């Protein structure tokens, strides 16, 4: 079953986030990830988000996501993202 990696955050370092995007792209492709949405200015309809950055990435399976997230190739880019943003990340089942 497909899973969605959902991030809600505030960007604290835009330049480093740009570096993250470039560095993470090859490893994401390796695991079949597909960017479904990404914006720094998401419109808040209800509640209090952590920030207006919202990203939704689809992975073909929970196993593929965890393999990517734990891949040593992604460790450097992950450190960049965690430094460039402050927020939360969620993993949810997609619909077939």
MODELLER restraints for C-alpha pairs under 7 A, 6 or more apart:
rsr = mdl.restraints
at = mdl.atoms
rsr.add(forms.Gaussian(group=physical.xy_distance, feature=features.Distance(at['CA:1:A'], at['CA:60:A']), mean=6.70, stdev=0.5))
rsr.add(forms.Gaussian(group=physical.xy_distance, feature=features.Distance(at['CA:1:A'], at['CA:61:A']), mean=5.27, stdev=0.5))
rsr.add(forms.Gaussian(group=physical.xy_distance, feature=features.Distance(at['CA:1:A'], at['CA:94:A']), mean=6.88, stdev=0.5))
rsr.add(forms.Gaussian(group=physical.xy_distance, feature=features.Distance(at['CA:1:A'], at['CA:96:A']), mean=6.99, stdev=0.5))
rsr.add(forms.Gaussian(group=physical.xy_distance, feature=features.Distance(at['CA:2:A'], at['CA:58:A']), mean=6.78, stdev=0.5))
rsr.add(forms.Gaussian(group=physical.xy_distance, feature=features.Distance(at['CA:2:A'], at['CA:59:A']), mean=5.70, stdev=0.5))
rsr.add(forms.Gaussian(group=physical.xy_distance, feature=features.Distance(at['CA:2:A'], at['CA:60:A']), mean=4.52, stdev=0.5))
rsr.add(forms.Gaussian(group=physical.xy_distance, feature=features.Distance(at['CA:2:A'], at['CA:61:A']), mean=4.58, stdev=0.5))
rsr.add(forms.Gaussian(group=physical.xy_distance, feature=features.Distance(at['CA:2:A'], at['CA:62:A']), mean=6.92, stdev=0.5))
rsr.add(forms.Gaussian(group=physical.xy_distance, feature=features.Distance(at['CA:2:A'], at['CA:93:A']), mean=6.26, stdev=0.5))
rsr.add(forms.Gaussian(group=physical.xy_distance, feature=features.Distance(at['CA:2:A'], at['CA:94:A']), mean=5.08, stdev=0.5))
rsr.add(forms.Gaussian(group=physical.xy_distance, feature=features.Distance(at['CA:2:A'], at['CA:95:A']), mean=6.99, stdev=0.5))
rsr.add(forms.Gaussian(group=physical.xy_distance, feature=features.Distance(at['CA:3:A'], at['CA:58:A']), mean=5.78, stdev=0.5))
rsr.add(forms.Gaussian(group=physical.xy_distance, feature=features.Distance(at['CA:3:A'], at['CA:59:A']), mean=5.38, stdev=0.5))
rsr.add(forms.Gaussian(group=physical.xy_distance, feature=features.Distance(at['CA:3:A'], at['CA:60:A']), mean=6.55, stdev=0.5))
rsr.add(forms.Gaussian(group=physical.xy_distance, feature=features.Distance(at['CA:3:A'], at['CA:61:A']), mean=5.65, stdev=0.5))
rsr.add(forms.Gaussian(group=physical.xy_distance, feature=features.Distance(at['CA:3:A'], at['CA:62:A']), mean=5.84, stdev=0.5))
rsr.add(forms.Gaussian(group=physical.xy_distance, feature=features.Distance(at['CA:3:A'], at['CA:91:A']), mean=6.65, stdev=0.5))
rsr.add(forms.Gaussian(group=physical.xy_distance, feature=features.Distance(at['CA:3:A'], at['CA:92:A']), mean=5.56, stdev=0.5))
rsr.add(forms.Gaussian(group=physical.xy_distance, feature=features.Distance(at['CA:3:A'], at['CA:93:A']), mean=4.41, stdev=0.5))
rsr.add(forms.Gaussian(group=physical.xy_distance, feature=features.Distance(at['CA:3:A'], at['CA:94:A']), mean=4.78, stdev=0.5))
rsr.add(forms.Gaussian(group=physical.xy_distance, feature=features.Distance(at['CA:4:A'], at['CA:56:A']), mean=6.38, stdev=0.5))
rsr.add(forms.Gaussian(group=physical.xy_distance, feature=features.Distance(at['CA:4:A'], at['CA:57:A']), mean=5.56, stdev=0.5))
rsr.add(forms.Gaussian(group=physical.xy_distance, feature=features.Distance(at['CA:4:A'], at['CA:58:A']), mean=4.57, stdev=0.5))
rsr.add(forms.Gaussian(group=physical.xy_distance, feature=features.Distance(at['CA:4:A'], at['CA:59:A']), mean=6.30, stdev=0.5))
rsr.add(forms.Gaussian(group=physical.xy_distance, feature=features.Distance(at['CA:4:A'], at['CA:91:A']), mean=5.62, stdev=0.5))
rsr.add(forms.Gaussian(group=physical.xy_distance, feature=features.Distance(at['CA:4:A'], at['CA:92:A']), mean=5.23, stdev=0.5))
rsr.add(forms.Gaussian(group=physical.xy_distance, feature=features.Distance(at['CA:4:A'], at['CA:93:A']), mean=6.16, stdev=0.5))
rsr.add(forms.Gaussian(group=physical.xy_distance, feature=features.Distance(at['CA:4:A'], at['CA:94:A']), mean=5.94, stdev=0.5))
rsr.add(forms.Gaussian(group=physical.xy_distance, feature=features.Distance(at['CA:5:A'], at['CA:56:A']), mean=5.67, stdev=0.5))
rsr.add(forms.Gaussian(group=physical.xy_distance, feature=features.Distance(at['CA:5:A'], at['CA:57:A']), mean=5.06, stdev=0.5))
rsr.add(forms.Gaussian(group=physical.xy_distance, feature=features.Distance(at['CA:5:A'], at['CA:58:A']), mean=6.30, stdev=0.5))
rsr.add(forms.Gaussian(group=physical.xy_distance, feature=features.Distance(at['CA:5:A'], at['CA:89:A']), mean=6.94, stdev=0.5))
rsr.add(forms.Gaussian(group=physical.xy_distance, feature=features.Distance(at['CA:5:A'], at['CA:90:A']), mean=5.77, stdev=0.5))
rsr.add(forms.Gaussian(group=physical.xy_distance, feature=features.Distance(at['CA:5:A'], at['CA:91:A']), mean=4.70, stdev=0.5))
rsr.add(forms.Gaussian(group=physical.xy_distance, feature=features.Distance(at['CA:5:A'], at['CA:92:A']), mean=6.71, stdev=0.5))
rsr.add(forms.Gaussian(group=physical.xy_distance, feature=features.Distance(at['CA:6:A'], at['CA:55:A']), mean=5.66, stdev=0.5))
rsr.add(forms.Gaussian(group=physical.xy_distance, feature=features.Distance(at['CA:6:A'], at['CA:56:A']), mean=4.60, stdev=0.5))
rsr.add(forms.Gaussian(group=physical.xy_distance, feature=features.Distance(at['CA:6:A'], at['CA:57:A']), mean=6.54, stdev=0.5))
rsr.add(forms.Gaussian(group=physical.xy_distance, feature=features.Distance(at['CA:6:A'], at['CA:89:A']), mean=5.60, stdev=0.5))
rsr.add(forms.Gaussian(group=physical.xy_distance, feature=features.Distance(at['CA:6:A'], at['CA:90:A']), mean=5.08, stdev=0.5))
rsr.add(forms.Gaussian(group=physical.xy_distance, feature=features.Distance(at['CA:6:A'], at['CA:91:A']), mean=6.27, stdev=0.5))
rsr.add(forms.Gaussian(group=physical.xy_distance, feature=features.Distance(at['CA:7:A'], at['CA:54:A']), mean=5.59, stdev=0.5))
rsr.add(forms.Gaussian(group=physical.xy_distance, feature=features.Distance(at['CA:7:A'], at['CA:55:A']), mean=5.10, stdev=0.5))
rsr.add(forms.Gaussian(group=physical.xy_distance, feature=features.Distance(at['CA:7:A'], at['CA:56:A']), mean=6.60, stdev=0.5))
rsr.add(forms.Gaussian(group=physical.xy_distance, feature=features.Distance(at['CA:7:A'], at['CA:88:A']), mean=5.76, stdev=0.5))
rsr.add(forms.Gaussian(group=physical.xy_distance, feature=features.Distance(at['CA:7:A'], at['CA:89:A']), mean=4.40, stdev=0.5))
rsr.add(forms.Gaussian(group=physical.xy_distance, feature=features.Distance(at['CA:7:A'], at['CA:90:A']), mean=6.37, stdev=0.5))
rsr.add(forms.Gaussian(group=physical.xy_distance, feature=features.Distance(at['CA:8:A'], at['CA:50:A']), mean=6.34, stdev=0.5))
rsr.add(forms.Gaussian(group=physical.xy_distance, feature=features.Distance(at['CA:8:A'], at['CA:51:A']), mean=6.35, stdev=0.5))
rsr.add(forms.Gaussian(group=physical.xy_distance, feature=features.Distance(at['CA:8:A'], at['CA:53:A']), mean=5.63, stdev=0.5))
rsr.add(forms.Gaussian(group=physical.xy_distance, feature=features.Distance(at['CA:8:A'], at['CA:54:A']), mean=4.74, stdev=0.5))
rsr.add(forms.Gaussian(group=physical.xy_distance, feature=features.Distance(at['CA:8:A'], at['CA:55:A']), mean=6.77, stdev=0.5))
rsr.add(forms.Gaussian(group=physical.xy_distance, feature=features.Distance(at['CA:8:A'], at['CA:87:A']), mean=5.64, stdev=0.5))
rsr.add(forms.Gaussian(group=physical.xy_distance, feature=features.Distance(at['CA:8:A'], at['CA:88:A']), mean=5.55, stdev=0.5))
rsr.add(forms.Gaussian(group=physical.xy_distance, feature=features.Distance(at['CA:8:A'], at['CA:89:A']), mean=6.60, stdev=0.5))
rsr.add(forms.Gaussian(group=physical.xy_distance, feature=features.Distance(at['CA:9:A'], at['CA:50:A']), mean=5.41, stdev=0.5))
rsr.add(forms.Gaussian(group=physical.xy_distance, feature=features.Distance(at['CA:9:A'], at['CA:51:A']), mean=4.65, stdev=0.5))
rsr.add(forms.Gaussian(group=physical.xy_distance, feature=features.Distance(at['CA:9:A'], at['CA:52:A']), mean=6.52, stdev=0.5))
rsr.add(forms.Gaussian(group=physical.xy_distance, feature=features.Distance(at['CA:9:A'], at['CA:53:A']), mean=5.14, stdev=0.5))
rsr.add(forms.Gaussian(group=physical.xy_distance, feature=features.Distance(at['CA:9:A'], at['CA:54:A']), mean=6.67, stdev=0.5))
rsr.add(forms.Gaussian(group=physical.xy_distance, feature=features.Distance(at['CA:9:A'], at['CA:85:A']), mean=6.08, stdev=0.5))
rsr.add(forms.Gaussian(group=physical.xy_distance, feature=features.Distance(at['CA:9:A'], at['CA:86:A']), mean=5.31, stdev=0.5))
rsr.add(forms.Gaussian(group=physical.xy_distance, feature=features.Distance(at['CA:9:A'], at['CA:87:A']), mean=3.94, stdev=0.5))
rsr.add(forms.Gaussian(group=physical.xy_distance, feature=features.Distance(at['CA:9:A'], at['CA:88:A']), mean=6.32, stdev=0.5))
rsr.add(forms.Gaussian(group=physical.xy_distance, feature=features.Distance(at['CA:10:A'], at['CA:50:A']), mean=6.48, stdev=0.5))
rsr.add(forms.Gaussian(group=physical.xy_distance, feature=features.Distance(at['CA:10:A'], at['CA:51:A']), mean=4.28, stdev=0.5))
rsr.add(forms.Gaussian(group=physical.xy_distance, feature=features.Distance(at['CA:10:A'], at['CA:52:A']), mean=6.25, stdev=0.5))
rsr.add(forms.Gaussian(group=physical.xy_distance, feature=features.Distance(at['CA:10:A'], at['CA:53:A']), mean=5.74, stdev=0.5))
rsr.add(forms.Gaussian(group=physical.xy_distance, feature=features.Distance(at['CA:10:A'], at['CA:85:A']), mean=5.58, stdev=0.5))
rsr.add(forms.Gaussian(group=physical.xy_distance, feature=features.Distance(at['CA:10:A'], at['CA:86:A']), mean=5.47, stdev=0.5))
rsr.add(forms.Gaussian(group=physical.xy_distance, feature=features.Distance(at['CA:10:A'], at['CA:87:A']), mean=6.37, stdev=0.5))
rsr.add(forms.Gaussian(group=physical.xy_distance, feature=features.Distance(at['CA:11:A'], at['CA:84:A']), mean=5.98, stdev=0.5))
rsr.add(forms.Gaussian(group=physical.xy_distance, feature=features.Distance(at['CA:11:A'], at['CA:85:A']), mean=4.45, stdev=0.5))
rsr.add(forms.Gaussian(group=physical.xy_distance, feature=features.Distance(at['CA:11:A'], at['CA:86:A']), mean=6.63, stdev=0.5))
rsr.add(forms.Gaussian(group=physical.xy_distance, feature=features.Distance(at['CA:12:A'], at['CA:84:A']), mean=5.33, stdev=0.5))
rsr.add(forms.Gaussian(group=physical.xy_distance, feature=features.Distance(at['CA:12:A'], at['CA:85:A']), mean=5.36, stdev=0.5))
rsr.add(forms.Gaussian(group=physical.xy_distance, feature=features.Distance(at['CA:13:A'], at['CA:84:A']), mean=4.61, stdev=0.5))
rsr.add(forms.Gaussian(group=physical.xy_distance, feature=features.Distance(at['CA:13:A'], at['CA:85:A']), mean=6.90, stdev=0.5))
rsr.add(forms.Gaussian(group=physical.xy_distance, feature=features.Distance(at['CA:14:A'], at['CA:84:A']), mean=6.78, stdev=0.5))
rsr.add(forms.Gaussian(group=physical.xy_distance, feature=features.Distance(at['CA:16:A'], at['CA:80:A']), mean=6.42, stdev=0.5))
rsr.add(forms.Gaussian(group=physical.xy_distance, feature=features.Distance(at['CA:16:A'], at['CA:84:A']), mean=5.69, stdev=0.5))
rsr.add(forms.Gaussian(group=physical.xy_distance, feature=features.Distance(at['CA:17:A'], at['CA:80:A']), mean=6.93, stdev=0.5))
rsr.add(forms.Gaussian(group=physical.xy_distance, feature=features.Distance(at['CA:17:A'], at['CA:81:A']), mean=6.08, stdev=0.5))
rsr.add(forms.Gaussian(group=physical.xy_distance, feature=features.Distance(at['CA:17:A'], at['CA:84:A']), mean=5.43, stdev=0.5))
rsr.add(forms.Gaussian(group=physical.xy_distance, feature=features.Distance(at['CA:20:A'], at['CA:77:A']), mean=5.24, stdev=0.5))
rsr.add(forms.Gaussian(group=physical.xy_distance, feature=features.Distance(at['CA:20:A'], at['CA:80:A']), mean=5.70, stdev=0.5))
rsr.add(forms.Gaussian(group=physical.xy_distance, feature=features.Distance(at['CA:20:A'], at['CA:81:A']), mean=5.92, stdev=0.5))
rsr.add(forms.Gaussian(group=physical.xy_distance, feature=features.Distance(at['CA:23:A'], at['CA:77:A']), mean=5.75, stdev=0.5))
rsr.add(forms.Gaussian(group=physical.xy_distance, feature=features.Distance(at['CA:24:A'], at['CA:74:A']), mean=6.55, stdev=0.5))
rsr.add(forms.Gaussian(group=physical.xy_distance, feature=features.Distance(at['CA:24:A'], at['CA:77:A']), mean=5.58, stdev=0.5))
rsr.add(forms.Gaussian(group=physical.xy_distance, feature=features.Distance(at['CA:27:A'], at['CA:68:A']), mean=6.94, stdev=0.5))
rsr.add(forms.Gaussian(group=physical.xy_distance, feature=features.Distance(at['CA:27:A'], at['CA:73:A']), mean=6.82, stdev=0.5))
rsr.add(forms.Gaussian(group=physical.xy_distance, feature=features.Distance(at['CA:27:A'], at['CA:74:A']), mean=6.43, stdev=0.5))
rsr.add(forms.Gaussian(group=physical.xy_distance, feature=features.Distance(at['CA:28:A'], at['CA:68:A']), mean=6.90, stdev=0.5))
rsr.add(forms.Gaussian(group=physical.xy_distance, feature=features.Distance(at['CA:31:A'], at['CA:64:A']), mean=5.86, stdev=0.5))
rsr.add(forms.Gaussian(group=physical.xy_distance, feature=features.Distance(at['CA:31:A'], at['CA:68:A']), mean=6.15, stdev=0.5))
rsr.add(forms.Gaussian(group=physical.xy_distance, feature=features.Distance(at['CA:32:A'], at['CA:59:A']), mean=6.08, stdev=0.5))
rsr.add(forms.Gaussian(group=physical.xy_distance, feature=features.Distance(at['CA:32:A'], at['CA:60:A']), mean=6.34, stdev=0.5))
rsr.add(forms.Gaussian(group=physical.xy_distance, feature=features.Distance(at['CA:33:A'], at['CA:57:A']), mean=6.47, stdev=0.5))
rsr.add(forms.Gaussian(group=physical.xy_distance, feature=features.Distance(at['CA:33:A'], at['CA:58:A']), mean=5.53, stdev=0.5))
rsr.add(forms.Gaussian(group=physical.xy_distance, feature=features.Distance(at['CA:33:A'], at['CA:59:A']), mean=4.62, stdev=0.5))
rsr.add(forms.Gaussian(group=physical.xy_distance, feature=features.Distance(at['CA:34:A'], at['CA:57:A']), mean=5.59, stdev=0.5))
rsr.add(forms.Gaussian(group=physical.xy_distance, feature=features.Distance(at['CA:34:A'], at['CA:58:A']), mean=5.07, stdev=0.5))
rsr.add(forms.Gaussian(group=physical.xy_distance, feature=features.Distance(at['CA:34:A'], at['CA:59:A']), mean=6.52, stdev=0.5))
rsr.add(forms.Gaussian(group=physical.xy_distance, feature=features.Distance(at['CA:35:A'], at['CA:56:A']), mean=6.28, stdev=0.5))
rsr.add(forms.Gaussian(group=physical.xy_distance, feature=features.Distance(at['CA:35:A'], at['CA:57:A']), mean=4.44, stdev=0.5))
rsr.add(forms.Gaussian(group=physical.xy_distance, feature=features.Distance(at['CA:35:A'], at['CA:58:A']), mean=6.27, stdev=0.5))
rsr.add(forms.Gaussian(group=physical.xy_distance, feature=features.Distance(at['CA:36:A'], at['CA:56:A']), mean=5.45, stdev=0.5))
rsr.add(forms.Gaussian(group=physical.xy_distance, feature=features.Distance(at['CA:36:A'], at['CA:57:A']), mean=5.48, stdev=0.5))
rsr.add(forms.Gaussian(group=physical.xy_distance, feature=features.Distance(at['CA:36:A'], at['CA:58:A']), mean=6.63, stdev=0.5))
rsr.add(forms.Gaussian(group=physical.xy_distance, feature=features.Distance(at['CA:37:A'], at['CA:55:A']), mean=5.46, stdev=0.5))
rsr.add(forms.Gaussian(group=physical.xy_distance, feature=features.Distance(at['CA:37:A'], at['CA:56:A']), mean=5.03, stdev=0.5))
rsr.add(forms.Gaussian(group=physical.xy_distance, feature=features.Distance(at['CA:38:A'], at['CA:54:A']), mean=5.63, stdev=0.5))
rsr.add(forms.Gaussian(group=physical.xy_distance, feature=features.Distance(at['CA:38:A'], at['CA:55:A']), mean=4.23, stdev=0.5))
rsr.add(forms.Gaussian(group=physical.xy_distance, feature=features.Distance(at['CA:38:A'], at['CA:56:A']), mean=6.37, stdev=0.5))
rsr.add(forms.Gaussian(group=physical.xy_distance, feature=features.Distance(at['CA:39:A'], at['CA:53:A']), mean=5.51, stdev=0.5))
rsr.add(forms.Gaussian(group=physical.xy_distance, feature=features.Distance(at['CA:39:A'], at['CA:54:A']), mean=5.53, stdev=0.5))
rsr.add(forms.Gaussian(group=physical.xy_distance, feature=features.Distance(at['CA:39:A'], at['CA:55:A']), mean=6.56, stdev=0.5))
rsr.add(forms.Gaussian(group=physical.xy_distance, feature=features.Distance(at['CA:40:A'], at['CA:52:A']), mean=5.68, stdev=0.5))
rsr.add(forms.Gaussian(group=physical.xy_distance, feature=features.Distance(at['CA:40:A'], at['CA:53:A']), mean=4.02, stdev=0.5))
rsr.add(forms.Gaussian(group=physical.xy_distance, feature=features.Distance(at['CA:40:A'], at['CA:54:A']), mean=6.52, stdev=0.5))
rsr.add(forms.Gaussian(group=physical.xy_distance, feature=features.Distance(at['CA:41:A'], at['CA:52:A']), mean=5.08, stdev=0.5))
rsr.add(forms.Gaussian(group=physical.xy_distance, feature=features.Distance(at['CA:41:A'], at['CA:53:A']), mean=5.94, stdev=0.5))
rsr.add(forms.Gaussian(group=physical.xy_distance, feature=features.Distance(at['CA:42:A'], at['CA:52:A']), mean=4.98, stdev=0.5))
rsr.add(forms.Gaussian(group=physical.xy_distance, feature=features.Distance(at['CA:42:A'], at['CA:53:A']), mean=6.13, stdev=0.5))
rsr.add(forms.Gaussian(group=physical.xy_distance, feature=features.Distance(at['CA:42:A'], at['CA:54:A']), mean=6.32, stdev=0.5))
rsr.add(forms.Gaussian(group=physical.xy_distance, feature=features.Distance(at['CA:50:A'], at['CA:87:A']), mean=5.93, stdev=0.5))
rsr.add(forms.Gaussian(group=physical.xy_distance, feature=features.Distance(at['CA:59:A'], at['CA:65:A']), mean=5.87, stdev=0.5))
rsr.add(forms.Gaussian(group=physical.xy_distance, feature=features.Distance(at['CA:68:A'], at['CA:74:A']), mean=6.94, stdev=0.5))
